[in-house]
Amino acid sequence: MVKRNQEEKKRDPGCLHLYYGDGKGKTTAAMGLAIRAAGAGKQVLIYQFLKDNSSSERKVLDTIPGITCIKGPDKVKFIRNMTQEEKEENRRQNDQKLEDIIKIAGEYDVLILDEALYAIGREQLSEELLIRYLKERPWWQEVILTGRDPSREMRALADYCTHIQKEKHPFDQGLCSRKGIEY
């Protein structure tokens, strides 16, 4: 791992990015930033909430020096298809995963929590736990959160708020997700 010296840290304070909305491109933007950061010699940690390990970007990200992708569950149900008991268990597992990530996150220059905002909005992740980390994280760490509908408090904490709004999408005409494009 590349250790950052104090002068570098003084020049580069970390910011909080929110990529949110109902449009396509939130994860794509976050993964593009991961590649850019790794290309600059930064260490990047990525976790994808509410997704399994089969997304196409994982195959490439796992091969890039400087990028660490934390493995998630092998199978993930859509929240709308979960029973109440499954939702409660999923919430417990997501909160535990976030606690585990927090223990190691300080070793990384960039932390990307894909779909964290959506998980929070669907009560599948503790916003309180995440906000506590954001307030206490190393001041030089860049954090990127994706999803939908961030809370007022989350927006207030953010340095970048990028709202990605759908104007038109093939899903609306019945086209299913396509490998390499939507997943």
Buried (B, 14 or more C-beta within 10 A) or exposed (E): EEEBEEEEBEEBEBEBBBBBBEBBBBBBBBBEBBBEBBEEEBBBBBBBBBBBBEBEBBEEBEEBEBBBBBEBBEEBBEBEEBEEEEBEEBBEBBBEBBEEBBEEBEEBBBBBBBBBBBBBBBEBBBBEBBBEBBEEBBEBBBBBBBBBEBEEEBEEBBEEBBEBEEEEEEEEEEEEEEEEEBE
